[in-house]
């Protein structure tokens, strides 16, 4: 069956076949053999980090010399396979990490496949004149070392790979150990996509057992010129202390501010939809609300009566604090769980339509000030708009990551935008519209708030190179 495609058409070609054509066919057959013989997936998977980096380096030497069109063929295969296997990837992620929601994870994978920028993001700036022609081109770094979170495991690996390969790099991942099986599946798929497009194996690599030690090897390795960290503050600090160029996509604690001019009923729906998406795992998701006092009760009313919110009593809040927070930080067994499960953990039984836990509290309340990554929305009362801005800025903790506002007053929106100074600010919509889901613009799962790239894309993974021809090639 494997050779079926090489029947009549190739017999007709055989008379004129030269060595190059034979080589091309052999390459194609080898690629097909590699795919069919590795259905369970071992492409790009190594036991030793040094071997993974060496393999990615060899692959980069090939990618570097591929045309943009060839690179785009790899990207379009990754997009197609991500869509075809979105459900498998989503199920694996939820099963392995115990976090999130399969339906929402399917949507996230389709979003990655459709809206992550590819080679079209790599552009050239040109000047031509009497003294010649000067270009600024975006060149690859080489092999990128990427660290990925367990909250969006395959989403981040696929999104990073599309952008990094489009830019002419290859990538070695040190993923979260809690999501290693899902990551291996995604990395194998990426290499299958490359081979099927006539590209090399090992365009994305990883190790079977990622640890802090394998991460340290990657961070120190001479063949890794750029590190990209997506995760909490610890990993971003580690990468930025490595002595190498680093892109740091760190933690957030996005507040959603609702002022007295908002469409309060719509705001209630948008905020709860954003907050509960994938059980609040996205770093951009609404983590708490700051509401101006005059509309606070109305907002609570709509969230409870129309949006499936459960109003937690003081006693239930205390039980939640004791359950979801430990002296060492978040209880991992609660991260990315749905509201019904979280309430079940404190002995409260609710119907299936309950999707979020709400309560009123001070901004210092631990369920409000901590980045929880679970559908618990504390609501802080502000006496007026200025007070609301002050409280929201405090709650964002200087992460400069994401914030949201529901308001029809453009002066208020502008004031908030300047004060909170975040990479993302969504106005009058759910947080996920910032990822291009129900909003304009492209998708990413690496939002580099700390180092300033913002929503990363292929161009973030390039270096700027000036190419100058003096006194020629201007034909104006
Ligand atoms: P995490 O920080 O526990 O782990 C992220 C990755 O960093 C993992 O691969 C982990 O093994 C590694 N890591 C952690 N500490 C490290 C260290 N000192 N040295 C080397 N590697 C280290 O985060 P998580 O629970 O997987 O993900 C959730 C966190 O990530 C949240 O804080 C969330 O806001 C953030 N996040 C940010 C973005 C973004 O784009 N800015 C996207 C997703 C998640």
Boltz pocket constraint, residues with backbone or C-beta under 6 A from the ligand:
constraints:
  - pocket:
      binder: B
      contacts: [[A, 147], [A, 148], [A, 149], [A, 150], [A, 151], [A, 152], [A, 174], [A, 175], [A, 176], [A, 177], [A, 212], [A, 215], [A, 230], [A, 231], [A, 232], [A, 233], [A, 234], [A, 235], [A, 238], [A, 248], [A, 249], [A, 250], [A, 251], [A, 252], [A, 281], [A, 282], [A, 283], [A, 371], [A, 445], [A, 446], [A, 447], [A, 448], [A, 449]]
      max_distance: 6.0
